[in-house]
Amino acid sequence: MASQSHVFSVKEFEFNIRFTAGADPVMDLFHEYPTLRLRNATCTVTENAMWRIDHVDGPAESISAFDEVFLDDEGCNECLDEHRCSGTREYQVLDRRPTARTVYTYHADTDRCRAVPTIVTDHIGDGVVFESERTGSTYRWRVLSPVEASLDPLFDHLESTLRTGVQLDVDHLGGAEPWRDKTQPVFPQ
């Protein structure tokens, strides 16, 4: 068993990014189909790449619309700014059901990408864990961080990247104790 030489306190912060109708093609699906929900199973970010697994569920017609918009590798599903990043994206559907999809995304060349995971990781560094959910007009993020530094510069940076029709709301900053009580299974039973 490895000994722990440095004990640190993991911090949690939560925020919502709210989208008005017409501000983002992916989020417009959640406006149009109120019962559509996308949850992130895992998201990993390095200096120049991001990969994640997402699970989406909803009525069959919303899943067909989701496939058309989300799986288009020409558009960035995560970009917050006006010009979107030029990185390359690849999608693999891992599970296909009439009312659900599980999608693996690999996004390369993220060094100029203005997406939540890349911005947070650039600010905090290694050791960040993400949980996210999209419903209605809201893209909710919960983040665990091993860093004690002020998050004000991070939120300022996030806010400065938002395009028209997108708004940032910070909900919680603090300890990570309630994480277990709030975490819900990503994949249906």
Number of C-alpha atoms within 10 A of each C-alpha: 3 4 5 6 6 5 6 9 11 17 18 22 17 18 19 19 20 20 22 16 17 13 16 20 16 19 25 17 23 24 19 13 18 14 13 22 18 20 22 21 19 15 18 17 23 16 14 14 18 19 17 16 20 21 21 21 21 20 14 14 11 23 23 15 14 23 13 11 18 19 19 14 15 13 18 22 19 17 19 25 18 13 10 17 19 15 18 15 21 14 17 12 15 12 11 11 10 13 15 23 22 22 22 19 20 16 20 18 15 21 16 13 24 23 21 17 21 24 21 22 19 15 16 18 16 15 13 20 17 20 18 20 19 21 19 20 21 20 19 20 20 21 20 19 23 16 18 11 11 9 15 9 11 16 17 11 15 20 17 12 17 18 17 14 12 19 16 19 13 13 12 11 14 12 14 15 11 10 13 8 7 8 10 10 9 19 15 7 4
